[in-house]
Amino acid sequence: MPAVAFALLAFAALEISPVPATTALWATPAILFAAMVIAWGAESAQFFIAQGFALAILAWLQTLPEFAVEAVLAWKQQVPLLLANLTGALRLLTGLGWPCIYAAAAFMQRRRHKRPLRLIQLDQEHAVEVAGLLAPLIYMFWVWWKSSLGVVDAVVLIVLYVAYLWLLSHLPPEDQESIDELDVIPRTVVNAPPVVRTLAIFALFAIGGGLIYISAEPFLGSLLAVSTMIGVPTFVFVQWIAPFVSEFPETVSAINWARTVDKAPMALMNMVSSNINQWTLLPAMLVAVFCWSHGAAVSIPFDNQQELELLMTLGQALVAMSFLMSMSLAWWEALALFALWFLQMALSPLQGAEGIWGVLAHNVNWAVTAAYFAWAAVALVRLLLKPSSAVAFTCFAHVWREHMRKR
């Protein structure tokens, strides 16, 4: 564990330093290139380890910027901004990331085959990712109920993530027949001699992760400079702009896969893996850094506003989970996720304004949260009345019998 401790210390020591807005001119291409490099690494690795496990590694590297930003806020004991960034990033992944994947795949399907894409159909093994997302969501309701995040919670969330990785490790690699579908670089890596291939995959992950680590903070600083110039409030910047930057790498690689249409399920699972990271490892890291900065084992307390932010994020996640129960993402589901996310995102900066817009902005969080939970309640009733509609559970049971019970 020394490497983990060192990483936490390095992240906690980061400062969002003032930099010129023009820094984005080099930091943006660097992050884009890094996203592509680690995506090539994951595409190559999936033929020698389970695709889900490769995506878990990819998701961890892609979320390094988010971990870095959150660690800075935890080190500074800025709990309101810390929760704003965490919940904003999670809602961004699901409310914008998932619909973007569907939109990219649907656009290319229409362009290439002149027919619409009704839904993204997941593979049977992807039920492991669905289960891996459901478990921490259930536990986080307990965190919301007690209005704090403590050391015990961190331990439980880490255990859930380790269990998720254990499940992924039992899945088989991808079929070798699909190697020809890869782009030139990952195909060359896969077909290389074993030693060269192993070193190349490691190098792709290392180079991509290193570039993200180096570029994320300057990129964020340049956007902070622009936001300051145009008068964007700090809370809005931390909840919406900073998460957009920190989630940028996985969005780039996921959309790149989605445009092939066939890899759209892999792109969606990349996003789900990032969701799992940020519901498990990220809160656990926050507790570690917060306690380290405080000098004692303490809990991170939530106020009423933070409770609502977390509850709204859980509501969105429940609705998204209800969609994945069918092991697919349909066009109207992607549209619904985007519409509710966009409504809350667009109105929340107007809180405090006068007139009708101010009234709407003041109540939008409660309204959207109520909509999420009403939708989730309808989905739960439907599931209870028709258990066969929970295809994900059936698929998970089959994967368990096929790959895990035998070991």
MARTORKE-353608 format. One record per residue (C-alpha): residue number from 1; x, y, z; residue in one letter. Coordinates in nm, 3 decimals, always signed. Layout:
BEGIN
DRENGU  nr       u       v       w rest
DRENGU NUM       X       Y       Z    A
...
***
This chain:
BEGIN
DRENGU  nr       u       v       w rest
DRENGU   1  +0.000  +0.000  +0.000    M
DRENGU   2  +0.291  +0.254  +0.005    P
DRENGU   3  +0.216  +0.347  -0.356    A
DRENGU   4  -0.145  +0.427  -0.270    V
DRENGU   5  -0.038  +0.640  +0.026    A
DRENGU   6  +0.213  +0.825  -0.191    F
DRENGU   7  -0.054  +0.889  -0.455    A
DRENGU   8  -0.291  +1.028  -0.194    L
DRENGU   9  -0.019  +1.258  -0.061    L
DRENGU  10  +0.065  +1.378  -0.410    A
DRENGU  11  -0.300  +1.448  -0.490    F
DRENGU  12  -0.358  +1.623  -0.158    A
DRENGU  13  -0.059  +1.847  -0.221    A
DRENGU  14  -0.198  +1.971  -0.553    L
DRENGU  15  -0.312  +2.332  -0.581    E
DRENGU  16  -0.533  +2.472  -0.852    I
DRENGU  17  -0.273  +2.737  -0.936    S
DRENGU  18  -0.362  +3.048  -1.137    P
DRENGU  19  -0.254  +3.001  -1.497    V
DRENGU  20  -0.328  +3.191  -1.819    P
DRENGU  21  -0.640  +3.091  -2.009    A
DRENGU  22  -0.414  +3.012  -2.307    T
DRENGU  23  -0.278  +2.711  -2.113    T
DRENGU  24  -0.579  +2.522  -2.247    A
DRENGU  25  -0.421  +2.538  -2.593    L
DRENGU  26  -0.164  +2.273  -2.494    W
DRENGU  27  -0.345  +2.105  -2.204    A
DRENGU  28  -0.655  +2.019  -2.411    T
DRENGU  29  -0.465  +1.829  -2.684    P
DRENGU  30  -0.260  +1.654  -2.415    A
DRENGU  31  -0.572  +1.525  -2.238    I
DRENGU  32  -0.730  +1.422  -2.568    L
DRENGU  33  -0.417  +1.230  -2.666    F
DRENGU  34  -0.396  +1.071  -2.320    A
DRENGU  35  -0.757  +0.955  -2.347    A
DRENGU  36  -0.686  +0.790  -2.680    M
DRENGU  37  -0.365  +0.622  -2.555    V
DRENGU  38  -0.521  +0.459  -2.250    I
DRENGU  39  -0.823  +0.357  -2.459    A
DRENGU  40  -0.582  +0.174  -2.692    W
DRENGU  41  -0.434  +0.006  -2.387    G
DRENGU  42  -0.776  -0.112  -2.270    A
DRENGU  43  -0.872  -0.234  -2.618    E
DRENGU  44  -0.550  -0.436  -2.635    S
DRENGU  45  -0.573  -0.570  -2.280    A
DRENGU  46  -0.929  -0.704  -2.318    Q
DRENGU  47  -0.797  -0.993  -2.530    F
DRENGU  48  -0.579  -1.120  -2.243    F
DRENGU  49  -0.786  -1.026  -1.939    I
DRENGU  50  -1.162  -0.980  -1.903    A
DRENGU  51  -1.297  -0.675  -2.088    Q
DRENGU  52  -1.461  -0.553  -1.768    G
DRENGU  53  -1.132  -0.575  -1.580    F
DRENGU  54  -0.956  -0.380  -1.857    A
DRENGU  55  -1.231  -0.118  -1.842    L
DRENGU  56  -1.193  -0.097  -1.464    A
DRENGU  57  -0.822  -0.015  -1.509    I
DRENGU  58  -0.911  +0.233  -1.782    L
DRENGU  59  -1.177  +0.398  -1.564    A
DRENGU  60  -0.935  +0.435  -1.275    W
DRENGU  61  -0.678  +0.608  -1.495    L
DRENGU  62  -0.942  +0.829  -1.656    Q
DRENGU  63  -1.077  +0.945  -1.321    T
DRENGU  64  -0.735  +1.055  -1.190    L
DRENGU  65  -0.821  +1.423  -1.257    P
DRENGU  66  -1.145  +1.391  -1.060    E
DRENGU  67  -0.959  +1.221  -0.773    F
DRENGU  68  -0.700  +1.501  -0.779    A
DRENGU  69  -0.957  +1.782  -0.765    V
DRENGU  70  -1.155  +1.609  -0.489    E
DRENGU  71  -0.839  +1.543  -0.285    A
DRENGU  72  -0.750  +1.913  -0.293    V
DRENGU  73  -1.096  +2.005  -0.164    L
DRENGU  74  -1.083  +1.735  +0.105    A
DRENGU  75  -0.737  +1.847  +0.217    W
DRENGU  76  -0.864  +2.202  +0.250    K
DRENGU  77  -1.171  +2.077  +0.447    Q
DRENGU  78  -1.404  +2.247  +0.197    Q
DRENGU  79  -1.699  +2.014  +0.251    V
DRENGU  80  -1.963  +2.212  +0.054    P
DRENGU  81  -1.742  +2.231  -0.256    L
DRENGU  82  -1.625  +1.873  -0.205    L
DRENGU  83  -1.982  +1.735  -0.219    L
DRENGU  84  -2.072  +1.974  -0.501    A
DRENGU  85  -1.789  +1.839  -0.715    N
DRENGU  86  -1.857  +1.474  -0.628    L
DRENGU  87  -2.230  +1.486  -0.700    T
DRENGU  88  -2.185  +1.712  -1.002    G
DRENGU  89  -1.934  +1.470  -1.156    A
DRENGU  90  -2.157  +1.168  -1.097    L
DRENGU  91  -2.462  +1.337  -1.246    R
DRENGU  92  -2.255  +1.458  -1.541    L
DRENGU  93  -2.137  +1.104  -1.617    L
DRENGU  94  -2.489  +0.964  -1.623    T
DRENGU  95  -2.690  +1.264  -1.742    G
DRENGU  96  -2.457  +1.370  -2.022    L
DRENGU  97  -2.207  +1.086  -2.071    G
DRENGU  98  -2.456  +0.803  -2.124    W
DRENGU  99  -2.674  +1.004  -2.368    P
DRENGU 100  -2.363  +1.116  -2.560    C
DRENGU 101  -2.267  +0.753  -2.612    I
DRENGU 102  -2.612  +0.671  -2.747    Y
DRENGU 103  -2.613  +0.984  -2.966    A
DRENGU 104  -2.271  +0.904  -3.117    A
DRENGU 105  -2.369  +0.544  -3.190    A
DRENGU 106  -2.711  +0.647  -3.331    A
DRENGU 107  -2.554  +0.912  -3.556    F
DRENGU 108  -2.304  +0.665  -3.704    M
DRENGU 109  -2.570  +0.395  -3.740    Q
DRENGU 110  -2.789  +0.633  -3.938    R
DRENGU 111  -2.495  +0.756  -4.145    R
DRENGU 112  -2.356  +0.413  -4.232    R
DRENGU 113  -2.663  +0.191  -4.249    H
DRENGU 114  -2.942  +0.443  -4.315    K
DRENGU 115  -3.151  +0.311  -4.027    R
DRENGU 116  -3.213  +0.425  -3.670    P
DRENGU 117  -3.051  +0.276  -3.361    L
DRENGU 118  -3.335  +0.183  -3.128    R
DRENGU 119  -3.117  +0.083  -2.835    L
DRENGU 120  -2.768  -0.016  -2.722    I
DRENGU 121  -2.782  -0.385  -2.630    Q
DRENGU 122  -2.540  -0.498  -2.360    L
DRENGU 123  -2.359  -0.832  -2.358    D
DRENGU 124  -2.447  -1.091  -2.095    Q
DRENGU 125  -2.116  -1.045  -1.907    E
DRENGU 126  -2.197  -0.677  -1.859    H
DRENGU 127  -2.441  -0.783  -1.587    A
DRENGU 128  -2.136  -0.786  -1.357    V
DRENGU 129  -2.091  -0.411  -1.407    E
DRENGU 130  -2.463  -0.356  -1.347    V
DRENGU 131  -2.440  -0.550  -1.019    A
DRENGU 132  -2.118  -0.368  -0.934    G
DRENGU 133  -2.301  -0.035  -0.962    L
DRENGU 134  -2.612  -0.144  -0.771    L
DRENGU 135  -2.428  -0.251  -0.452    A
DRENGU 136  -2.265  +0.085  -0.366    P
DRENGU 137  -2.584  +0.271  -0.455    L
DRENGU 138  -2.773  +0.075  -0.193    I
DRENGU 139  -2.506  +0.144  +0.067    Y
DRENGU 140  -2.488  +0.516  -0.016    M
DRENGU 141  -2.851  +0.551  +0.090    F
DRENGU 142  -2.731  +0.465  +0.439    W
DRENGU 143  -2.462  +0.735  +0.408    V
DRENGU 144  -2.730  +0.985  +0.304    W
DRENGU 145  -2.961  +0.877  +0.589    W
DRENGU 146  -2.698  +0.941  +0.858    K
DRENGU 147  -2.574  +1.261  +0.688    S
DRENGU 148  -2.206  +1.180  +0.710    S
DRENGU 149  -1.927  +0.986  +0.545    L
DRENGU 150  -1.685  +0.817  +0.783    G
DRENGU 151  -1.403  +0.567  +0.812    V
DRENGU 152  -1.635  +0.266  +0.840    V
DRENGU 153  -1.815  +0.378  +0.524    D
DRENGU 154  -1.480  +0.404  +0.345    A
DRENGU 155  -1.390  +0.049  +0.443    V
DRENGU 156  -1.726  -0.087  +0.327    V
DRENGU 157  -1.702  +0.093  -0.007    L
DRENGU 158  -1.348  -0.037  -0.066    I
DRENGU 159  -1.467  -0.391  +0.010    V
DRENGU 160  -1.749  -0.349  -0.243    L
DRENGU 161  -1.500  -0.232  -0.506    Y
DRENGU 162  -1.263  -0.523  -0.436    V
DRENGU 163  -1.556  -0.764  -0.468    A
DRENGU 164  -1.642  -0.603  -0.801    Y
DRENGU 165  -1.285  -0.651  -0.926    L
DRENGU 166  -1.290  -1.012  -0.804    W
DRENGU 167  -1.600  -1.080  -1.010    L
DRENGU 168  -1.445  -0.917  -1.316    L
DRENGU 169  -1.126  -1.121  -1.277    S
DRENGU 170  -1.325  -1.442  -1.331    H
DRENGU 171  -1.464  -1.339  -1.668    L
DRENGU 172  -1.298  -1.467  -1.987    P
DRENGU 173  -1.104  -1.243  -2.230    P
DRENGU 174  -1.262  -1.128  -2.553    E
DRENGU 175  -1.290  -1.361  -2.852    D
DRENGU 176  -0.970  -1.352  -3.060    Q
DRENGU 177  -1.179  -1.343  -3.378    E
DRENGU 178  -1.265  -0.976  -3.319    S
DRENGU 179  -0.900  -0.861  -3.332    I
DRENGU 180  -0.941  -0.757  -3.696    D
DRENGU 181  -1.201  -0.501  -3.587    E
DRENGU 182  -0.943  -0.307  -3.385    L
DRENGU 183  -0.777  +0.014  -3.498    D
DRENGU 184  -0.420  -0.007  -3.626    V
DRENGU 185  -0.235  +0.061  -3.299    I
DRENGU 186  -0.423  -0.178  -3.065    P
DRENGU 187  -0.428  -0.444  -3.339    R
DRENGU 188  -0.049  -0.414  -3.377    T
DRENGU 189  -0.006  -0.445  -3.000    V
DRENGU 190  -0.229  -0.753  -2.977    V
DRENGU 191  -0.044  -0.928  -3.262    N
DRENGU 192  +0.303  -0.849  -3.120    A
DRENGU 193  +0.519  -1.116  -2.947    P
DRENGU 194  +0.413  -1.177  -2.582    P
DRENGU 195  +0.692  -0.978  -2.414    V
DRENGU 196  +0.659  -0.681  -2.651    V
DRENGU 197  +0.280  -0.694  -2.618    R
DRENGU 198  +0.289  -0.688  -2.238    T
DRENGU 199  +0.535  -0.398  -2.231    L
DRENGU 200  +0.334  -0.208  -2.492    A
DRENGU 201  +0.005  -0.242  -2.300    I
DRENGU 202  +0.177  -0.133  -1.979    F
DRENGU 203  +0.337  +0.161  -2.162    A
DRENGU 204  +0.005  +0.273  -2.309    L
DRENGU 205  -0.160  +0.278  -1.967    F
DRENGU 206  +0.142  +0.445  -1.804    A
DRENGU 207  +0.186  +0.715  -2.071    I
DRENGU 208  -0.184  +0.793  -2.082    G
DRENGU 209  -0.218  +0.807  -1.705    G
DRENGU 210  +0.094  +1.021  -1.674    G
DRENGU 211  -0.028  +1.269  -1.934    L
DRENGU 212  -0.364  +1.301  -1.760    I
DRENGU 213  -0.192  +1.358  -1.426    Y
DRENGU 214  +0.034  +1.628  -1.573    I
DRENGU 215  -0.229  +1.803  -1.785    S
DRENGU 216  -0.544  +1.795  -1.570    A
DRENGU 217  -0.444  +2.064  -1.318    E
DRENGU 218  -0.320  +2.319  -1.578    P
DRENGU 219  -0.633  +2.256  -1.785    F
DRENGU 220  -0.854  +2.311  -1.482    L
DRENGU 221  -0.657  +2.622  -1.388    G
DRENGU 222  -0.702  +2.770  -1.735    S
DRENGU 223  -1.077  +2.717  -1.719    L
DRENGU 224  -1.082  +2.870  -1.372    L
DRENGU 225  -0.912  +3.179  -1.519    A
DRENGU 226  -1.175  +3.205  -1.792    V
DRENGU 227  -1.458  +3.152  -1.542    S
DRENGU 228  -1.321  +3.424  -1.315    T
DRENGU 229  -1.303  +3.669  -1.604    M
DRENGU 230  -1.666  +3.614  -1.703    I
DRENGU 231  -1.794  +3.607  -1.344    G
DRENGU 232  -1.893  +3.241  -1.297    V
DRENGU 233  -1.958  +3.170  -0.923    P
DRENGU 234  -1.712  +2.934  -0.749    T
DRENGU 235  -1.984  +2.683  -0.655    F
DRENGU 236  -2.106  +2.662  -1.016    V
DRENGU 237  -1.750  +2.622  -1.139    F
DRENGU 238  -1.675  +2.340  -0.892    V
DRENGU 239  -2.003  +2.156  -0.950    Q
DRENGU 240  -2.026  +2.181  -1.329    W
DRENGU 241  -1.714  +2.310  -1.504    I
DRENGU 242  -1.449  +2.125  -1.300    A
DRENGU 243  -1.630  +1.787  -1.331    P
DRENGU 244  -1.664  +1.842  -1.706    F
DRENGU 245  -1.286  +1.878  -1.727    V
DRENGU 246  -1.212  +1.588  -1.495    S
DRENGU 247  -1.455  +1.356  -1.677    E
DRENGU 248  -1.326  +1.466  -2.018    F
DRENGU 249  -1.087  +1.172  -2.077    P
DRENGU 250  -1.346  +0.895  -2.038    E
DRENGU 251  -1.597  +1.093  -2.243    T
DRENGU 252  -1.351  +1.118  -2.531    V
DRENGU 253  -1.259  +0.747  -2.533    S
DRENGU 254  -1.620  +0.636  -2.481    A
DRENGU 255  -1.752  +0.845  -2.769    I
DRENGU 256  -1.464  +0.721  -2.986    N
DRENGU 257  -1.581  +0.363  -2.920    W
DRENGU 258  -1.949  +0.452  -2.958    A
DRENGU 259  -1.896  +0.587  -3.308    R
DRENGU 260  -1.813  +0.233  -3.422    T
DRENGU 261  -2.165  +0.129  -3.310    V
DRENGU 262  -2.049  -0.229  -3.237    D
DRENGU 263  -1.841  -0.103  -2.945    K
DRENGU 264  -2.118  +0.114  -2.801    A
DRENGU 265  -2.185  -0.142  -2.522    P
DRENGU 266  -1.815  -0.128  -2.429    M
DRENGU 267  -1.832  +0.252  -2.428    A
DRENGU 268  -2.135  +0.247  -2.198    L
DRENGU 269  -1.963  +0.002  -1.963    M
DRENGU 270  -1.660  +0.234  -1.957    N
DRENGU 271  -1.891  +0.502  -1.818    M
DRENGU 272  -2.048  +0.256  -1.573    V
DRENGU 273  -1.700  +0.156  -1.450    S
DRENGU 274  -1.626  +0.524  -1.389    S
DRENGU 275  -1.956  +0.553  -1.200    N
DRENGU 276  -1.854  +0.258  -0.981    I
DRENGU 277  -1.513  +0.417  -0.913    N
DRENGU 278  -1.675  +0.739  -0.804    Q
DRENGU 279  -1.933  +0.571  -0.581    W
DRENGU 280  -1.669  +0.358  -0.404    T
DRENGU 281  -1.300  +0.451  -0.429    L
DRENGU 282  -1.354  +0.826  -0.454    L
DRENGU 283  -1.562  +0.862  -0.132    P
DRENGU 284  -1.315  +0.630  +0.046    A
DRENGU 285  -1.024  +0.849  -0.068    M
DRENGU 286  -1.207  +1.161  +0.047    L
DRENGU 287  -1.240  +1.019  +0.397    V
DRENGU 288  -0.870  +0.926  +0.403    A
DRENGU 289  -0.753  +1.272  +0.290    V
DRENGU 290  -1.005  +1.454  +0.510    F
DRENGU 291  -0.893  +1.262  +0.820    C
DRENGU 292  -0.527  +1.309  +0.726    W
DRENGU 293  -0.576  +1.685  +0.694    S
DRENGU 294  -0.780  +1.699  +1.015    H
DRENGU 295  -0.523  +1.496  +1.208    G
DRENGU 296  -0.782  +1.251  +1.345    A
DRENGU 297  -1.033  +0.989  +1.237    A
DRENGU 298  -1.343  +1.203  +1.179    V
DRENGU 299  -1.648  +1.188  +0.955    S
DRENGU 300  -1.733  +1.430  +0.675    I
DRENGU 301  -2.062  +1.594  +0.781    P
DRENGU 302  -2.340  +1.692  +0.538    F
DRENGU 303  -2.572  +1.990  +0.572    D
DRENGU 304  -2.924  +2.011  +0.426    N
DRENGU 305  -2.804  +2.132  +0.087    Q
DRENGU 306  -2.547  +1.855  +0.058    Q
DRENGU 307  -2.804  +1.595  +0.165    E
DRENGU 308  -3.029  +1.712  -0.118    L
DRENGU 309  -2.743  +1.705  -0.370    E
DRENGU 310  -2.658  +1.348  -0.270    L
DRENGU 311  -3.024  +1.240  -0.273    L
DRENGU 312  -3.076  +1.386  -0.621    M
DRENGU 313  -2.764  +1.205  -0.745    T
DRENGU 314  -2.886  +0.877  -0.596    L
DRENGU 315  -3.226  +0.930  -0.757    G
DRENGU 316  -3.067  +0.978  -1.098    Q
DRENGU 317  -2.854  +0.666  -1.044    A
DRENGU 318  -3.163  +0.461  -0.953    L
DRENGU 319  -3.341  +0.568  -1.271    V
DRENGU 320  -3.032  +0.480  -1.475    A
DRENGU 321  -3.014  +0.142  -1.298    M
DRENGU 322  -3.378  +0.073  -1.382    S
DRENGU 323  -3.288  +0.123  -1.749    F
DRENGU 324  -2.991  -0.114  -1.726    L
DRENGU 325  -3.211  -0.385  -1.570    M
DRENGU 326  -3.319  -0.466  -1.926    S
DRENGU 327  -2.949  -0.494  -2.028    M
DRENGU 328  -2.998  -0.215  -2.280    S
DRENGU 329  -3.022  +0.161  -2.316    L
DRENGU 330  -3.304  +0.279  -2.543    A
DRENGU 331  -3.323  +0.614  -2.721    W
DRENGU 332  -3.599  +0.750  -2.499    W
DRENGU 333  -3.409  +0.646  -2.184    E
DRENGU 334  -3.099  +0.834  -2.299    A
DRENGU 335  -3.319  +1.134  -2.380    L
DRENGU 336  -3.487  +1.124  -2.038    A
DRENGU 337  -3.152  +1.112  -1.855    L
DRENGU 338  -3.026  +1.408  -2.054    F
DRENGU 339  -3.345  +1.616  -2.019    A
DRENGU 340  -3.361  +1.590  -1.638    L
DRENGU 341  -2.986  +1.651  -1.603    W
DRENGU 342  -2.994  +1.953  -1.836    F
DRENGU 343  -3.297  +2.106  -1.663    L
DRENGU 344  -3.129  +2.101  -1.323    Q
DRENGU 345  -2.790  +2.207  -1.458    M
DRENGU 346  -2.931  +2.499  -1.658    A
DRENGU 347  -3.148  +2.642  -1.380    L
DRENGU 348  -2.928  +2.589  -1.073    S
DRENGU 349  -2.690  +2.882  -1.149    P
DRENGU 350  -2.992  +3.116  -1.149    L
DRENGU 351  -3.068  +3.065  -0.779    Q
DRENGU 352  -3.105  +3.404  -0.618    G
DRENGU 353  -3.227  +3.569  -0.936    A
DRENGU 354  -3.550  +3.767  -0.934    E
DRENGU 355  -3.874  +3.678  -1.106    G
DRENGU 356  -3.999  +3.347  -1.241    I
DRENGU 357  -3.651  +3.218  -1.324    W
DRENGU 358  -3.540  +3.269  -0.967    G
DRENGU 359  -3.844  +3.080  -0.837    V
DRENGU 360  -3.784  +2.793  -1.077    L
DRENGU 361  -3.416  +2.779  -0.990    A
DRENGU 362  -3.492  +2.779  -0.618    H
DRENGU 363  -3.717  +2.473  -0.652    N
DRENGU 364  -3.554  +2.285  -0.938    V
DRENGU 365  -3.340  +2.056  -0.721    N
DRENGU 366  -3.639  +1.931  -0.523    W
DRENGU 367  -3.852  +1.899  -0.837    A
DRENGU 368  -3.591  +1.697  -1.029    V
DRENGU 369  -3.520  +1.481  -0.723    T
DRENGU 370  -3.893  +1.407  -0.688    A
DRENGU 371  -3.913  +1.320  -1.058    A
DRENGU 372  -3.621  +1.078  -1.029    Y
DRENGU 373  -3.768  +0.895  -0.731    F
DRENGU 374  -4.118  +0.885  -0.878    A
DRENGU 375  -3.973  +0.726  -1.191    W
DRENGU 376  -3.766  +0.483  -0.983    A
DRENGU 377  -4.075  +0.390  -0.779    A
DRENGU 378  -4.271  +0.310  -1.096    V
DRENGU 379  -3.978  +0.098  -1.220    A
DRENGU 380  -3.966  -0.089  -0.887    L
DRENGU 381  -4.339  -0.164  -0.895    V
DRENGU 382  -4.304  -0.289  -1.251    R
DRENGU 383  -4.016  -0.510  -1.143    L
DRENGU 384  -4.216  -0.656  -0.854    L
DRENGU 385  -4.516  -0.725  -1.078    L
DRENGU 386  -4.303  -0.870  -1.356    K
DRENGU 387  -3.973  -1.009  -1.217    P
DRENGU 388  -3.877  -1.144  -1.559    S
DRENGU 389  -3.821  -0.785  -1.674    S
DRENGU 390  -3.504  -0.773  -1.459    A
DRENGU 391  -3.292  -0.933  -1.730    V
DRENGU 392  -2.972  -0.815  -1.560    A
DRENGU 393  -3.034  -1.044  -1.261    F
DRENGU 394  -3.093  -1.340  -1.490    T
DRENGU 395  -2.775  -1.263  -1.685    C
DRENGU 396  -2.575  -1.221  -1.364    F
DRENGU 397  -2.697  -1.559  -1.235    A
DRENGU 398  -2.591  -1.721  -1.563    H
DRENGU 399  -2.247  -1.554  -1.553    V
DRENGU 400  -2.205  -1.669  -1.192    W
DRENGU 401  -2.284  -2.032  -1.279    R
DRENGU 402  -2.069  -2.022  -1.591    E
DRENGU 403  -1.754  -1.849  -1.466    H
DRENGU 404  -1.748  -1.816  -1.088    M
DRENGU 405  -1.917  -2.108  -0.919    R
DRENGU 406  -1.682  -2.350  -1.093    K
DRENGU 407  -1.370  -2.196  -0.933    R
***
